[in-house]
């Protein structure tokens, strides 16, 4: 039985594969749609295996926030050309939508979430077969709280999510999510900076002071002062607010509400920094 244009279009709509891939699959499957779909899926698995040693450094990063839950999803590919493809962006959005609905505990759990009967991992592998590039789930992060906000930077390469103690005007919450994108803090506040980083910064501060010829008796005090500066530059609540450098992020939030604070954030980027 000859393969018709209508059949090719139908299979393409079902799988997202290219016209020639659909035609070849239908021809090989003798117009059996189930077999043709399986052939296309197997091609994706073969390409994924063949290109497993390739570097997937491009991709699409999206984020969303709803009802006290926010998530980031990033799917990686090999080239910027594929990263900007509408079907690839749509796949990333589907995976993000599934993450928002199911709230999986981690990346492995997200890979096993099903979308229209196929797991996220299977869908990514199948898309790899369509494009001929290595693809992988590169990121899944989430936060939760009384209020959350998400920010996607232009180009879909960088996204942030932030949780807050309470709700506020969306612009206020969005400004803080943008702060995280622009300034890449290491922690919400000084109390949540890992102890090993604090110890390392103190040691660096002492060593610099020692190299400057400062007396040994005051090295600890100098190091503590430099640690305070580190906190001001590197923790979200103490950073200078990007839109008004004379105040900190903490002060900016307190202008909206005395009890409004950021409690957690996540940031993921494919950009080199």
Buried (B, 14 or more C-beta within 10 A) or exposed (E): EEBEEEBBEBBBEEBBBBEEBBBBBBBEBEBEBEBBBEBBBBBBBEBBEEBEEEEBBBBBBBBBBEEBBBBBBBBBBBBBEBBEBEEBBEBBBBBBBBBBEBBBEEBEBBBEBEBEEEBBBBBBBBBBBBBBBBBBBBBBBBBBBEBBBBBBBEEBBBBBBBBBBEBBEEEBBBBBBBBBBBBBBBBBBBEEBEEEEBEEBBEBBBEBBBEEEBEEEEBEEBBEEBBEEBBBEBBBBBBBBBEEEEBBBBBBBBEBBEEBBBBBBBBBBBEEE
